[in-house]
Amino acid sequence: MSAVEEIFMTYCNFGAGNTKTTTMDSSKFKKLLKDASLLGKRNLTAAEMDMIFTRCCVKGGAKRMNVDSFKSKAIPLLATALYGSDQETEKTIEALCAARATINTKMQSLTGQAAKNVDRLNTSLTGSHRERFDKDGKGRGLEGRLDVSKNTGYVTGYKPGNSPR
């Protein structure tokens, strides 16, 4: 897999969880260009980015771009918008490679930030609220609440057999 294909697949699957996709939508394309610091540079405006994306979408289907369209159409169109010539694809690819490094550091920092948030929650909560989270910061649900109703009274939810006779 080439560097361009790897970048494309990384951004296709960013935030997708366990599902893997091989096509990119407009929001992921915009994220890729923002992370590469290309959006807003020279003639590459948000409107131009949308036009490039639309030109590269697979015909007859949803508005999604596959890796072949990305390599053969999007990169030369980006090079033309940025540098005035479609011969400058190498500069465009280098800028996109910088975006891959950016997204990798963002994902690592998010993992560290999540741990900090859990520590902050566990230290700032007091009393019964502290019992609602385990040591990893995951909610315990109903188990973590002290005042869980047992539905044993002679009110809504009364069950026969529990009467005080």
Phi, psi and omega in degrees: 000129181284168180298321181295316179295322180294317177298314181300313182293324178299314181283332175299320187261006179294122179077009183272354181074227183275346181281139179248135179231154180246009177235153184247138176263177187297322182293323178290324177296318178296319178298318178301314182290325177294314180296330178276001182058035179261330182289124183094356180269129181052241184263010183267088178266176178297323179294317178295321177300317178297320179293319178298316180298316181297321179294333185263356181291153177292132183289141173081358181237202178292162181282082179221148183250135176264174186293326180294317177295324179298312183289316187273333184246310188293315183296313176298323178293322175296318179298320178295317181292325184274317190242359177084359181211140178282001177280351183266035182293331181296320177297319180295317179296320177298319179295321179292326176296326177295328178293324179296320177296323179296315183291325178295319179290326177296318182293323178292320181290329177295322179297316178293323180293324179298319178296321178295321179296321178296315178299318180297317179296316183291332180271333183272337180280141181233167174062222185290338180293329180297329182286350183280350181234144174275184185294340178271356178091004178278140180293143179268354180071221182294331181299328182277001181258134183280333187256050179283129181286136181263355178053047181249356183275171180272064180217197178306131181091011179298135178244127179300149181103345179255013183285150185279027181289000000 
